[in-house]
Amino acid sequence: MATTYFSKRNLQFLLYEVFKADELTKYDYFSAHDRETFNLVLDSATYIADTLMYPYLKEVDKNQPELKDGKVRVHPQIKEYLKAMGEAGLIGAGFSFEHGGQQLPEMISSCVGFIVMAANNGMMYTGLTSGSAHLITSFGSPELIEAYVPNLLSGTWQGTMALTEPQAGSSLSDVITTATPLPDDESKVSHAGAYKIKGQKVFISAGDHDATENIIHLMLARIDGAPKGTKGISLFVVPKYRKDEQGNFVDNDVTSTGVYHKMGQKGVPAMHLTMGSNDDTIGYLVGQPNQGLSYMFQMMNEARIGVGMTATAIATAAYYAALQYAKERPQSRRLNEKNHLDAPQTAIINHPDVRRMLLFQKAVTEGSLSLLLEAARLYDLHEVTEGEEKENTFLLLDLLMPVAKSYPSEMGVQSVSQSLQTFGGYGYTEDFPVEQLYRDIRITPIYEGTTGIQAQDLLGRKMTMKGGKAPQLLFAEISKTIGTASTYDDLKPYADSLTTELKRTQEVLTSLMPYAQQGNIERYLSDATLFLEFFGIVVVAWQWLKQAIVAKQALLTQNPEGDELAFYEGKIHTMKYFFHYEVPKTLGLAVRLKDPEVLTIVTEKELAL
């Protein structure tokens, strides 16, 4: 096992030097905190990760959940983890004091998620619980909040997001789980707003297990007589155990029909659930009828940031494993010394191709983390600002959301692949953790909306909403970074390069927009995934230029030495790598996106075959 799975120094650099997280404390909502309290929270998460998670990485993977006699048993360490996270207040770290939280910025909560997922992503339970509780506090009645949120945030109960159905998949407009209203005097519960729920849900992460006392599903269902499509979907709290008229917990007829055995993330049970087998499943309406999908998008957006952070965390752990191995593993001699057979072998980190693989991993993981903290910062500002600033931060966040989910996921898979390649044959064995991490990360481009769905959201909705205001705001922010970078002679070439990329982005959009204006949506979105890839490179190049500016300023003003000097120089070197190796990929993508010839749209002739 590698001795390091994330860099505390890099986390501190991004939080305090690049994004200045402690400046959030000037807002009343975050005024109870300062950098010291932020660091205490991060230290608490690191302690839990070091002691209760990382040592069990392989063990949790080897002992996956099993469904026996109607009960799902998970590794016993999961219970210890949930208990520790609850007692430390980390599940509800971002919740208000009113709801029992620590009222911390999303930037800090996101970093907690990064740390624990880098340690052991097979314990991916608490983010789901936090998201479920947030939905209830945002849209639920005071009665629902009181009944469910305290136990969720304490880790005593598990929360889930129950959307997907066997026949619907990602097409939520086709959800058919039904909800039949019950009169209050027949509801078999201690509060109103009860419905009988009947249907099936699949791929429900942490949908049943024995590490908590109860499982609370935030479930989409269609009330009898509701409109077809997404406009007729409502949101319900559906517990595994509910209270009866006497206040006793009874079985709520939520049956674990099966547990999926997965390629990776084996510590988290993915459940097939059946509701209403005995016609006795009760759910409680959250908010207003037929508003469920709009409510769920809050949790889905939070979950998408969480998925991006999980992918970044996994790729980061793999990178540090590869980096340590490359420093320790001797093989051959340097290329200019191949004939010196009597000379000692050199560590493989001294071979250019290995350094290329390591630089790629560093560029992807640290660029992704920067992007995700940018999104978290916007989330925080949206919560505490007013008026135009509030609207603008939301538009920027909404625009970046598909990229923040997809770039770390798609590129994270490639990054872990390069980690495995760094190990050579040993990487393909169970002797090192990267084969497991490669299996684990592959789900992240699928979770919470596949890359294709994110791409259609970006190009089909985000780029055009409010007359294209969101990309205009983003280009303005990127231009500010370009302006600052241009004041440093050695950064100016990269600032100019990013300027070129902005122009290229506008050229691509100008080429595609006529199809949207003509109503030819299939043609407009035919290569949306390639546009997402293109746009992701540009956005992460922006993040690297931001980091390079801060590093350059530190070199000029702080005169760092030793490890600090190497850290800042490493930032600038990795920025250069990204611009010289990754940014040129936009050339080919732009050619394809502007090409009038499309080969993926089914023609009438092909339909007739």
C-alpha positions in Angstrom: 0.0 0.0 0.0 1.2 3.5 -0.8 1.9 5.7 2.2 0.1 8.7 0.7 -3.3 9.0 -1.0 -3.7 12.7 -1.2 -1.7 15.9 -0.8 -2.6 18.1 2.2 -0.3 20.8 0.8 -2.1 20.9 -2.5 -5.5 21.0 -0.7 -4.3 24.0 1.4 -2.9 25.7 -1.7 -6.2 25.5 -3.6 -8.4 26.3 -0.6 -6.4 29.3 0.8 -4.1 30.6 -1.9 -6.1 30.1 -5.1 -9.7 30.3 -3.9 -9.2 32.1 -0.5 -11.9 30.1 1.3 -11.3 31.9 4.5 -12.7 35.1 2.9 -16.1 33.5 3.0 -16.2 34.1 6.7 -16.8 37.8 6.1 -20.4 36.8 5.3 -22.7 36.5 8.3 -23.7 32.9 7.5 -20.1 31.7 7.8 -18.9 34.2 10.4 -18.7 31.6 13.2 -15.7 30.1 11.4 -12.1 30.9 10.4 -9.2 29.1 8.9 -8.5 27.3 12.1 -12.0 25.8 12.3 -11.8 24.8 8.7 -8.5 23.0 9.3 -9.9 21.3 12.4 -12.7 19.8 10.3 -10.2 18.7 7.6 -7.9 17.2 10.2 -10.9 15.3 11.7 -11.7 13.9 8.3 -8.1 13.0 7.7 -7.9 11.1 11.0 -11.0 9.1 10.2 -9.7 8.4 6.7 -6.3 7.3 8.1 -7.5 5.1 10.9 -10.9 3.7 9.9 -10.9 3.8 6.1 -7.6 3.5 4.2 -6.3 0.4 6.1 -9.5 -1.4 5.0 -9.4 -0.5 1.3 -8.7 -4.0 0.1 -10.7 -5.8 2.8 -13.9 -3.9 2.0 -13.4 -4.7 -1.7 -12.9 -8.4 -1.0 -15.9 -8.7 1.3 -18.7 -7.3 -0.8 -22.3 -7.0 0.4 -24.5 -10.1 0.4 -28.2 -10.5 0.5 -29.1 -13.4 2.7 -32.6 -14.2 4.2 -33.9 -10.8 3.1 -31.1 -8.9 4.8 -28.0 -7.1 3.3 -24.8 -7.5 5.3 -21.9 -5.2 4.6 -18.4 -5.1 6.0 -18.5 -4.3 9.7 -16.0 -1.4 9.3 -18.8 0.5 7.5 -20.7 0.8 10.8 -17.6 2.2 12.5 -17.1 4.7 9.7 -20.7 5.9 9.8 -20.6 6.2 13.6 -17.3 8.2 13.5 -18.5 10.6 10.7 -21.8 11.2 12.6 -20.1 11.9 15.9 -17.6 14.2 14.3 -20.5 16.2 12.7 -19.1 15.6 9.2 -22.3 14.2 7.7 -24.1 17.5 8.4 -21.0 19.7 8.2 -22.7 22.0 5.6 -26.1 22.1 7.3 -27.3 25.2 9.2 -27.0 25.4 12.9 -30.8 25.3 13.0 -30.8 21.8 11.5 -28.0 20.5 13.6 -25.1 21.2 11.2 -21.8 23.1 11.5 -22.8 25.7 8.9 -19.6 25.2 7.0 -19.0 26.3 3.4 -19.5 23.8 0.6 -15.8 24.3 -0.2 -14.9 22.7 3.1 -17.6 20.0 3.0 -16.4 19.0 -0.5 -12.8 18.7 0.7 -14.1 16.3 3.5 -15.6 14.2 0.8 -12.4 14.3 -1.2 -10.3 13.1 1.7 -12.5 10.2 2.7 -13.1 9.0 -0.8 -9.4 9.1 -1.6 -8.9 6.9 1.4 -11.6 4.3 0.6 -14.4 5.0 -1.9 -15.9 1.6 -1.0 -17.4 3.5 2.0 -19.4 5.9 -0.2 -22.4 6.2 2.1 -22.4 9.6 3.9 -22.7 11.8 0.8 -26.0 10.1 -0.1 -27.3 10.6 3.5 -26.3 14.3 3.5 -28.0 14.8 0.1 -31.2 13.1 1.3 -31.3 15.2 4.5 -30.7 18.4 2.5 -33.7 17.6 0.3 -35.9 17.2 3.4 -34.7 20.4 5.0 -35.2 22.3 1.7 -38.6 21.1 0.8 -40.1 19.0 3.5 -42.5 20.0 6.3 -41.3 20.8 9.8 -42.8 17.5 10.8 -40.7 15.5 8.2 -37.6 17.5 9.2 -38.0 16.7 12.8 -38.8 13.0 12.1 -35.8 12.2 9.8 -33.0 14.8 9.7 -31.4 14.3 13.2 -31.0 10.6 12.7 -29.7 11.0 9.2 -27.0 13.5 10.2 -26.0 11.4 13.2 -25.2 8.5 11.0 -27.9 6.4 12.7 -29.9 6.2 9.6 -28.9 6.0 5.9 -30.3 8.2 3.1 -30.7 7.2 -0.5 -31.8 8.7 -3.9 -34.3 6.3 -5.4 -34.9 7.4 -9.0 -34.1 4.6 -11.5 -36.5 2.0 -12.6 -36.0 -1.1 -14.7 -37.9 0.1 -17.7 -36.9 3.8 -17.5 -33.2 4.0 -16.8 -32.1 7.7 -17.2 -35.5 8.6 -18.8 -37.2 9.8 -15.6 -40.3 10.9 -17.6 -41.0 7.2 -17.9 -41.1 6.5 -14.1 -44.2 4.4 -13.3 -43.9 3.8 -9.5 -47.3 4.8 -8.2 -48.5 6.8 -5.2 -52.1 6.5 -4.0 -53.2 9.1 -1.4 -54.4 7.8 2.0 -56.9 9.7 4.2 -55.2 10.9 7.4 -57.3 8.7 9.5 -56.3 5.6 7.5 -52.6 6.3 7.0 -51.2 4.0 9.7 -48.8 6.8 10.5 -48.3 9.5 13.1 -48.5 12.4 10.6 -50.4 13.5 7.4 -49.4 13.5 3.7 -49.2 9.7 3.5 -49.5 7.7 0.2 -49.3 4.0 -0.6 -46.3 3.4 -2.8 -46.0 0.6 -5.3 -43.3 -0.1 -7.8 -39.6 -1.0 -8.3 -36.3 0.8 -8.2 -32.9 -0.4 -9.4 -29.2 0.5 -8.8 -30.0 2.2 -5.5 -26.6 2.8 -3.9 -26.7 1.9 -0.1 -30.3 1.0 -0.6 -30.2 -1.6 2.2 -27.6 -2.7 4.7 -27.1 -3.6 8.3 -24.7 -0.8 9.3 -27.5 1.6 10.2 -30.9 1.2 12.0 -33.0 2.5 9.2 -32.8 3.3 5.4 -34.6 6.5 4.3 -35.3 6.6 0.5 -36.0 9.9 -1.2 -38.1 8.3 -4.0 -39.8 9.6 -7.2 -43.3 8.3 -7.9 -46.4 9.3 -9.8 -49.5 10.2 -7.9 -52.7 8.6 -9.3 -54.0 10.7 -12.1 -50.9 12.9 -12.4 -49.8 14.2 -15.8 -47.6 12.1 -18.0 -43.9 12.8 -18.3 -41.7 14.7 -15.9 -44.5 17.2 -15.0 -46.3 14.4 -13.1 -43.6 13.2 -10.8 -43.6 13.8 -7.1 -41.1 13.2 -4.3 -41.6 11.0 -1.3 -39.8 10.0 1.9 -40.1 6.2 1.9 -38.4 4.6 5.0 -37.5 1.0 5.4 -39.1 1.1 8.9 -41.9 3.5 9.7 -43.8 4.4 12.9 -47.2 3.0 13.4 -50.1 4.7 15.3 -48.5 3.8 18.6 -45.1 5.2 17.7 -43.5 1.8 17.2 -41.2 1.1 14.3 -42.7 -1.5 11.9 -41.6 -2.9 8.6 -42.7 -0.7 5.7 -42.9 -3.3 3.0 -39.7 -2.2 1.1 -38.3 -5.5 -0.1 -34.7 -6.0 -1.1 -35.2 -8.0 -4.2 -31.6 -8.3 -5.2 -28.1 -6.8 -4.8 -26.0 -6.2 -7.9 -22.5 -7.5 -7.8 -20.4 -4.8 -9.5 -17.1 -4.3 -11.3 -16.0 -1.9 -8.6 -17.0 0.0 -5.5 -17.9 -3.3 -4.1 -18.3 -2.0 -0.5 -21.5 -0.2 -1.4 -24.6 -2.3 -2.1 -26.5 -1.4 -5.3 -30.0 -2.6 -4.6 -33.0 -3.7 -6.5 -36.0 -2.7 -4.3 -39.6 -3.6 -4.6 -42.3 -1.5 -2.9 -45.8 -2.7 -2.1 -45.4 -6.4 -2.4 -47.9 -6.7 0.4 -49.7 -3.5 -0.5 -48.3 -1.9 2.7 -45.6 0.6 1.7 -46.2 4.1 3.0 -44.4 7.2 1.6 -44.7 10.8 2.8 -45.0 13.6 0.2 -42.2 16.1 0.2 -43.3 19.6 -0.8 -46.0 20.0 -3.5 -47.4 17.3 -5.8 -45.8 17.0 -9.2 -42.7 19.0 -8.3 -40.6 16.0 -7.4 -38.2 16.2 -10.3 -37.3 19.9 -9.7 -36.7 19.1 -6.0 -34.6 16.0 -6.9 -32.4 18.1 -9.2 -31.0 19.8 -6.1 -29.8 16.5 -4.8 -28.7 15.4 -8.3 -26.6 18.5 -8.7 -25.0 18.0 -5.3 -24.5 14.4 -6.2 -22.9 15.4 -9.5 -20.3 17.5 -7.7 -19.9 14.6 -5.3 -19.3 12.1 -8.2 -16.7 14.4 -9.7 -15.0 14.7 -6.4 -15.1 10.9 -5.9 -13.5 10.4 -9.3 -10.9 13.0 -8.5 -10.2 11.4 -5.1 -9.8 7.9 -6.7 -7.5 9.2 -9.4 -5.5 11.1 -6.8 -5.0 8.0 -4.7 -3.9 6.1 -7.8 -1.5 8.9 -8.8 0.3 8.9 -5.4 0.6 5.1 -5.5 2.1 5.4 -9.0 4.4 8.3 -7.9 5.8 6.3 -5.0 6.3 3.2 -7.1 8.1 5.2 -9.8 10.5 6.6 -7.2 11.3 3.2 -5.8 11.3 0.9 -8.8 14.7 0.6 -10.5 14.8 -0.4 -14.1 17.4 0.0 -17.0 19.5 3.1 -17.4 18.6 6.5 -18.8 18.3 6.6 -22.6 21.6 8.4 -23.1 23.3 5.8 -21.0 21.8 2.5 -22.3 25.2 1.0 -23.2 26.6 1.6 -19.7 25.7 -1.9 -18.5 28.0 -1.8 -15.5 26.2 1.3 -14.2 23.4 0.8 -11.6 19.8 0.9 -12.8 17.9 4.1 -12.5 14.5 4.6 -10.9 11.8 4.6 -13.6 10.7 8.1 -12.7 13.8 9.2 -14.6 12.5 7.8 -17.9 10.7 10.5 -20.0 7.7 8.3 -20.8 7.1 7.5 -17.2 7.4 11.2 -16.3 4.9 11.9 -19.1 2.4 9.5 -17.5 2.9 11.0 -14.1 2.5 14.5 -15.3 -0.7 13.5 -17.1 -2.0 12.1 -13.8 -1.0 15.2 -11.8 -2.5 17.5 -14.5 -5.8 15.7 -14.5 -6.2 15.2 -10.7 -5.1 18.7 -9.6 -6.9 20.4 -12.5 -10.1 18.5 -11.6 -9.8 19.3 -7.9 -9.4 23.0 -8.8 -12.5 22.9 -11.0 -14.6 21.2 -8.3 -13.5 23.8 -5.7 -14.4 26.5 -8.2 -17.9 25.0 -8.4 -18.1 24.7 -4.6 -17.0 28.4 -4.3 -19.8 29.4 -6.6 -22.3 27.3 -4.6 -21.3 29.1 -1.4 -21.5 32.6 -3.0 -24.9 31.8 -4.4 -26.1 31.0 -0.9 -24.8 34.2 0.7 -25.1 36.9 -2.0 -28.1 38.8 -3.3 -29.5 40.3 -6.5 -27.4 40.2 -9.7 -24.4 38.6 -8.0 -26.6 35.8 -6.8 -28.0 35.2 -10.2 -24.6 35.3 -11.9 -23.0 32.9 -9.5 -25.9 30.5 -10.1 -25.6 30.8 -13.9 -21.9 30.1 -13.7 -22.4 27.1 -11.4 -25.1 25.7 -13.6 -22.9 26.0 -16.7 -20.0 24.3 -15.0 -22.0 21.5 -13.5 -21.8 19.1 -16.4 -18.1 19.7 -16.8 -17.5 19.4 -13.0 -19.1 15.9 -13.1 -17.8 14.6 -16.4 -14.2 15.9 -16.8 -13.0 14.4 -13.5 -14.9 11.2 -14.3 -13.9 10.6 -17.9 -10.3 11.9 -17.5 -10.0 10.2 -14.1 -10.5 6.8 -15.8 -7.7 7.7 -18.2 -5.6 8.9 -15.3 -6.0 5.7 -13.3 -5.2 3.7 -16.4 -1.9 5.6 -16.7 -1.3 4.9 -13.0 -1.7 1.2 -13.7 0.6 1.5 -16.7 3.2 3.1 -14.5 3.4 -0.1 -12.5 3.7 -2.2 -15.6 2.7 -5.8 -15.1 2.5 -5.4 -11.3 -0.3 -2.8 -11.8 -2.5 -5.5 -13.2 -2.1 -7.6 -10.1 -3.7 -7.4 -6.6 -0.3 -6.7 -5.1 -1.0 -3.0 -5.5 -4.2 -1.0 -5.2 -4.4 0.5 -8.7 -6.2 -2.5 -10.2 -9.0 -2.0 -7.7 -9.0 1.8 -8.2 -9.3 1.2 -11.9 -12.4 -0.9 -11.3 -13.8 1.6 -8.8 -13.5 4.7 -10.9 -15.2 3.3 -14.0 -18.7 3.8 -12.6 -18.2 7.6 -12.2 -18.9 8.5 -15.9 -22.2 6.6 -15.4 -23.4 7.8 -12.0 -25.9 10.6 -11.7 -26.4 11.1 -15.5 -24.0 9.6 -18.0 -21.5 11.6 -19.9 -23.8 11.7 -22.9 -26.6 13.1 -20.7 -24.3 15.7 -19.2 -23.2 16.7 -22.7 -26.7 17.2 -24.0 -27.4 19.3 -20.9 -24.4 21.5 -21.5 -24.8 22.1 -25.2 -28.6 21.8 -25.4 -29.5 23.9 -22.4 -26.7 25.5 -20.5 -25.0 27.2 -23.5 -28.2 28.8 -24.6 -30.1 29.6 -21.4 -30.9 33.3 -20.9 -29.7 34.1 -24.3 -26.3 32.7 -23.7 -25.6 34.7 -20.6 -23.8 31.9 -18.8 -21.0 31.3 -21.3 -20.6 35.1 -21.6 -20.1 35.3 -17.8 -17.6 32.4 -17.9 -15.6 33.9 -20.8 -15.4 37.2 -18.9 -14.0 35.3 -15.8 -11.5 33.5 -18.0 -10.5 36.7 -19.6 -9.7 38.2 -16.2 -7.4 35.3 -15.5 -5.8 35.8 -19.0 -5.3 39.5 -18.2 -3.5 38.8 -15.0 -1.3 36.0 -16.5 -0.3 38.3 -19.3 1.5 40.6 -16.9 4.2 37.8 -16.3 6.5 37.3 -19.2 6.8 33.5 -18.8 3.0 33.0 -18.4 2.0 35.3 -21.3 2.4 32.5 -24.0 -0.1 30.4 -22.1 -2.5 33.4 -21.6 -2.3 33.9 -25.4 -3.0 30.2 -25.9 -6.1 30.4 -23.7 -7.3 33.4 -25.6 -7.0 31.4 -28.8 -9.1 28.6 -27.2 -11.8 31.1 -26.3 -12.0 32.2 -29.9 -12.0 28.6 -31.1 -14.9 27.8 -28.7 -16.9 30.7 -30.1 -16.2 29.5 -33.6 -17.5 26.0 -32.8 -20.7 27.5 -31.2 -21.2 29.7 -34.2 -21.0 26.7 -36.5 -23.4 24.6 -34.4 -26.0 27.2 -33.4 -27.8 27.4 -36.8 -28.9 23.8 -36.4 -30.6 24.6 -33.0 -32.2 27.7 -34.5 -33.6 25.6 -37.4 -35.1 23.2 -34.9 -32.7 20.4 -36.0 -31.9 19.3 -32.5 -30.7 15.9 -33.3 -28.0 17.4 -35.6 -27.2 20.1 -33.1 -26.6 17.6 -30.3 -25.2 14.7 -32.4 -21.6 15.3 -31.2 -22.5 16.9 -27.8 -20.2 14.6 -26.0 -17.3 15.8 -28.1 -18.2 19.4 -27.3 -18.2 18.5 -23.6 -14.7 17.1 -24.0 -13.6 20.2 -25.9 -15.1 22.6 -23.4 -13.7 20.6 -20.5 -10.2 21.0 -21.7 -10.7 24.8 -22.1 -12.2 25.1 -18.6 -9.4 23.1 -16.9 -6.8 25.0 -18.8 -8.3 28.1 -17.2 -7.9 26.4 -13.8 -4.3 25.6 -14.4 -3.5 29.2 -15.5 -5.1 30.4 -12.2 -2.9 28.0 -10.2 0.2 29.1 -12.2 -0.5 32.8 -11.4 -0.6 32.1 -7.7 2.5 30.0 -7.8 4.3 32.6 -9.8 3.3 35.3 -7.3 4.6 33.1 -4.4 7.9 32.6 -6.1 8.4 36.3 -6.6 7.2 37.5 -3.2 8.0 34.6 -0.7 11.4 33.4 -1.9 10.5 29.8 -1.0 13.1 27.1 -0.5 13.3 23.4 -0.4 9.9 21.6 -0.6 8.0 24.8 -1.0 10.1 25.9 -3.9 9.6 22.5 -5.5 5.9 22.7 -4.9 5.4 26.1 -6.6 7.8 25.2 -9.5 5.9 22.0 -9.9 2.6 23.8 -10.3 4.0 26.0 -13.1 5.7 22.9 -14.8 2.4 21.0 -14.7 0.5 24.0 -16.1 2.9 24.0 -19.0 2.4 20.3 -19.5 -1.4 20.7 -19.7 -1.1 23.5 -22.3 1.5 21.6 -24.4 0.0 18.1 -24.2 -3.7 18.4 -23.5 -4.8 21.8 -24.9 -3.8 20.8 -28.5 -6.5 18.1 -28.5 -9.0 20.9 -29.0 -7.8 21.3 -32.6 -9.0 17.9 -33.7 -12.2 18.2 -31.7 -13.0 21.5 -33.3 -12.5 20.1 -36.8 -14.9 17.3 -36.0 -17.5 19.6 -34.4 -17.5 22.0 -37.4 -17.6 19.3 -40.0 -20.9 19.3 -41.8 -20.7 15.5 -42.5 -22.4 13.6 -39.7 -22.3 9.8 -39.6 -24.2 8.9 -36.4 -27.7 10.1 -37.2 -30.0 7.3 -38.5 -31.3 8.1 -41.9 -34.8 7.2 -43.3 -33.1 4.6 -45.5 -31.5 2.9 -42.5 -34.8 3.0 -40.6 -36.4 1.1 -43.4 -33.9 -1.7 -43.3 
